[in-house]
Amino acid sequence: MTTTATAKASADAALGVVRAVIEVAASPERVFHALTDPKELEAWWGAPDQYQTFDWESDLRPGGKRRCKARTTASTELSEVDGEYLAVDPPRLLEFTWRANWEGYVETRVRCELDAVPGGTRVTVVHSGFGGREKAAASYGDGWVRVLGWLARHFVAG
């Protein structure tokens, strides 16, 4: 497993689905924790030259709420994402709704599958529900590549 893993994403605009995959040098248990613990999320999700996330909330159970805020370095305007956990099966599966204020809180669905591989974990994110919003799907494809890269670097640094 290399520590310079690169996420790859594909988008099927007709189906409204984005799929991003990366392998990280950490166990599925550690990755699951990084995807669900508010302190861990704040530590890795974001970059000083792009945006920083904060105020993470995570009620880790089906039906539990999740949310965070973010701010770019060039703006005082806040972004916010919230949702609800749909499936919580540590350390293999995490599924939740995604509602972003910059999209008018249109609800989509994120599924994170964690599979043990030699030297770490394969993280597969499937973000669905874009329903013909091709530009949004493409943007989220790029976004998930960036986010999964931050996740991989978190385990190299930590």
C-alpha positions as a Markdown table, in Angstrom:
| # | Residue | x | y | z |
|---|---|---|---|---|
| 1 | Met | 0.0 | 0.0 | 0.0 |
| 2 | Thr | 1.5 | 3.3 | -1.0 |
| 3 | Thr | 1.0 | 6.4 | 1.2 |
| 4 | Thr | 0.4 | 8.6 | -1.8 |
| 5 | Ala | -2.8 | 6.9 | -2.9 |
| 6 | Thr | -4.9 | 8.9 | -5.3 |
| 7 | Ala | -8.7 | 8.8 | -5.3 |
| 8 | Lys | -10.5 | 8.1 | -8.5 |
| 9 | Ala | -14.0 | 9.1 | -9.3 |
| 10 | Ser | -16.6 | 8.5 | -11.9 |
| 11 | Ala | -20.0 | 10.0 | -12.5 |
| 12 | Asp | -22.9 | 8.6 | -14.3 |
| 13 | Ala | -25.0 | 11.7 | -14.9 |
| 14 | Ala | -27.9 | 9.8 | -16.5 |
| 15 | Leu | -28.2 | 7.8 | -13.3 |
| 16 | Gly | -27.3 | 10.7 | -11.0 |
| 17 | Val | -24.5 | 8.7 | -9.3 |
| 18 | Val | -20.9 | 9.6 | -8.3 |
| 19 | Arg | -18.5 | 6.8 | -7.3 |
| 20 | Ala | -15.1 | 7.6 | -5.7 |
| 21 | Val | -12.5 | 5.0 | -4.5 |
| 22 | Ile | -9.2 | 5.2 | -2.6 |
| 23 | Glu | -7.1 | 2.8 | -0.6 |
| 24 | Val | -5.7 | 4.2 | 2.7 |
| 25 | Ala | -3.0 | 2.9 | 5.0 |
| 26 | Ala | -5.3 | 2.3 | 8.0 |
| 27 | Ser | -7.6 | -0.4 | 9.3 |
| 28 | Pro | -11.3 | -0.4 | 8.6 |
| 29 | Glu | -11.9 | 0.4 | 12.3 |
| 30 | Arg | -9.7 | 3.4 | 12.2 |
| 31 | Val | -11.2 | 4.7 | 8.9 |
| 32 | Phe | -14.7 | 4.2 | 10.2 |
| 33 | His | -13.8 | 6.2 | 13.3 |
| 34 | Ala | -12.3 | 9.0 | 11.2 |
| 35 | Leu | -15.6 | 9.1 | 9.2 |
| 36 | Thr | -17.8 | 9.4 | 12.2 |
| 37 | Asp | -16.1 | 11.0 | 15.2 |
| 38 | Pro | -16.6 | 14.8 | 15.2 |
| 39 | Lys | -13.0 | 15.6 | 16.4 |
| 40 | Glu | -11.5 | 13.3 | 13.8 |
| 41 | Leu | -13.6 | 14.8 | 11.0 |
| 42 | Glu | -12.6 | 18.3 | 11.9 |
| 43 | Ala | -9.0 | 17.3 | 12.0 |
| 44 | Trp | -8.9 | 16.0 | 8.4 |
| 45 | Trp | -11.9 | 17.2 | 6.3 |
| 46 | Gly | -10.6 | 20.4 | 4.8 |
| 47 | Ala | -7.5 | 22.2 | 3.8 |
| 48 | Pro | -6.3 | 25.8 | 4.7 |
| 49 | Asp | -6.1 | 26.8 | 1.1 |
| 50 | Gln | -9.6 | 25.6 | 0.3 |
| 51 | Tyr | -12.1 | 25.3 | 3.2 |
| 52 | Gln | -12.1 | 24.2 | 6.8 |
| 53 | Thr | -14.9 | 22.2 | 8.4 |
| 54 | Phe | -16.0 | 22.7 | 12.0 |
| 55 | Asp | -18.9 | 22.3 | 14.5 |
| 56 | Trp | -19.3 | 18.6 | 13.5 |
| 57 | Glu | -22.2 | 16.8 | 15.1 |
| 58 | Ser | -22.7 | 13.1 | 14.8 |
| 59 | Asp | -25.4 | 11.0 | 16.5 |
| 60 | Leu | -24.1 | 7.7 | 15.2 |
| 61 | Arg | -27.2 | 5.5 | 14.9 |
| 62 | Pro | -29.8 | 4.9 | 12.2 |
| 63 | Gly | -32.1 | 8.0 | 12.3 |
| 64 | Gly | -29.4 | 10.0 | 14.1 |
| 65 | Lys | -28.5 | 13.5 | 12.8 |
| 66 | Arg | -25.2 | 14.6 | 11.4 |
| 67 | Arg | -24.1 | 18.1 | 10.4 |
| 68 | Cys | -21.1 | 20.4 | 10.0 |
| 69 | Lys | -20.2 | 23.9 | 8.9 |
| 70 | Ala | -17.4 | 25.1 | 6.6 |
| 71 | Arg | -15.8 | 28.3 | 5.7 |
| 72 | Thr | -13.4 | 29.2 | 2.9 |
| 73 | Thr | -10.3 | 31.2 | 3.7 |
| 74 | Ala | -11.6 | 34.0 | 1.4 |
| 75 | Ser | -15.1 | 34.3 | 2.8 |
| 76 | Thr | -17.0 | 34.9 | 6.0 |
| 77 | Glu | -20.0 | 33.1 | 4.5 |
| 78 | Leu | -20.8 | 29.7 | 6.1 |
| 79 | Ser | -21.6 | 26.6 | 4.3 |
| 80 | Glu | -23.6 | 23.9 | 6.0 |
| 81 | Val | -24.3 | 20.2 | 5.4 |
| 82 | Asp | -26.7 | 18.1 | 7.4 |
| 83 | Gly | -28.4 | 14.8 | 7.1 |
| 84 | Glu | -29.4 | 11.6 | 8.9 |
| 85 | Tyr | -27.7 | 8.3 | 9.3 |
| 86 | Leu | -29.5 | 5.6 | 7.4 |
| 87 | Ala | -27.1 | 2.6 | 8.0 |
| 88 | Val | -24.4 | 2.2 | 10.6 |
| 89 | Asp | -22.5 | -1.1 | 10.4 |
| 90 | Pro | -19.0 | -0.6 | 11.9 |
| 91 | Pro | -16.5 | -1.0 | 10.4 |
| 92 | Arg | -17.9 | -1.9 | 7.0 |
| 93 | Leu | -20.7 | 0.5 | 6.1 |
| 94 | Leu | -21.9 | 4.0 | 6.7 |
| 95 | Glu | -24.8 | 5.5 | 4.8 |
| 96 | Phe | -26.4 | 8.9 | 5.3 |
| 97 | Thr | -28.4 | 11.6 | 3.6 |
| 98 | Trp | -26.6 | 14.7 | 2.4 |
| 99 | Arg | -28.3 | 18.2 | 2.4 |
| 100 | Ala | -26.1 | 21.1 | 1.5 |
| 101 | Asn | -27.2 | 24.7 | 1.9 |
| 102 | Trp | -25.5 | 25.8 | -1.3 |
| 103 | Glu | -27.8 | 23.4 | -3.1 |
| 104 | Gly | -31.0 | 24.5 | -1.4 |
| 105 | Tyr | -30.9 | 21.5 | 0.9 |
| 106 | Val | -31.8 | 19.1 | -1.9 |
| 107 | Glu | -31.4 | 15.6 | -0.4 |
| 108 | Thr | -29.0 | 13.1 | -1.8 |
| 109 | Arg | -27.5 | 9.9 | -0.4 |
| 110 | Val | -23.9 | 9.0 | 0.5 |
| 111 | Arg | -22.8 | 5.4 | 1.0 |
| 112 | Cys | -19.3 | 4.6 | 2.4 |
| 113 | Glu | -18.2 | 1.0 | 2.0 |
| 114 | Leu | -15.0 | 0.0 | 3.8 |
| 115 | Asp | -13.2 | -3.2 | 2.7 |
| 116 | Ala | -10.0 | -4.5 | 4.3 |
| 117 | Val | -7.2 | -4.9 | 1.7 |
| 118 | Pro | -3.5 | -5.7 | 2.2 |
| 119 | Gly | -2.0 | -2.8 | 4.1 |
| 120 | Gly | -5.2 | -0.9 | 4.8 |
| 121 | Thr | -8.7 | -0.2 | 3.7 |
| 122 | Arg | -10.4 | 0.4 | 0.3 |
| 123 | Val | -12.9 | 3.2 | 0.8 |
| 124 | Thr | -15.7 | 3.4 | -1.8 |
| 125 | Val | -18.0 | 6.4 | -1.7 |
| 126 | Val | -21.2 | 6.2 | -3.7 |
| 127 | His | -23.1 | 9.5 | -3.8 |
| 128 | Ser | -26.5 | 9.2 | -5.5 |
| 129 | Gly | -29.7 | 11.2 | -6.1 |
| 130 | Phe | -28.4 | 13.9 | -8.5 |
| 131 | Gly | -31.2 | 13.0 | -10.9 |
| 132 | Gly | -30.0 | 14.6 | -14.1 |
| 133 | Arg | -28.1 | 17.4 | -12.4 |
| 134 | Glu | -25.0 | 16.7 | -14.4 |
| 135 | Lys | -23.0 | 19.7 | -13.2 |
| 136 | Ala | -23.7 | 18.9 | -9.6 |
| 137 | Ala | -22.7 | 15.3 | -10.1 |
| 138 | Ala | -19.4 | 16.3 | -11.8 |
| 139 | Ser | -18.7 | 18.8 | -9.0 |
| 140 | Tyr | -19.2 | 16.2 | -6.3 |
| 141 | Gly | -17.0 | 13.7 | -8.2 |
| 142 | Asp | -14.2 | 16.3 | -8.0 |
| 143 | Gly | -15.1 | 17.0 | -4.4 |
| 144 | Trp | -15.0 | 13.4 | -3.3 |
| 145 | Val | -11.6 | 12.9 | -4.9 |
| 146 | Arg | -10.3 | 15.9 | -2.8 |
| 147 | Val | -12.0 | 14.7 | 0.4 |
| 148 | Leu | -10.7 | 11.1 | 0.1 |
| 149 | Gly | -7.2 | 12.5 | -0.6 |
| 150 | Trp | -7.5 | 14.4 | 2.7 |
| 151 | Leu | -8.6 | 11.2 | 4.5 |
| 152 | Ala | -5.6 | 9.3 | 3.1 |
| 153 | Arg | -3.2 | 12.0 | 4.2 |
| 154 | His | -4.7 | 12.0 | 7.7 |
| 155 | Phe | -3.5 | 8.5 | 8.2 |
| 156 | Val | 0.0 | 9.3 | 6.8 |
| 157 | Ala | 0.3 | 12.3 | 9.1 |
| 158 | Gly | -1.4 | 10.7 | 12.1 |
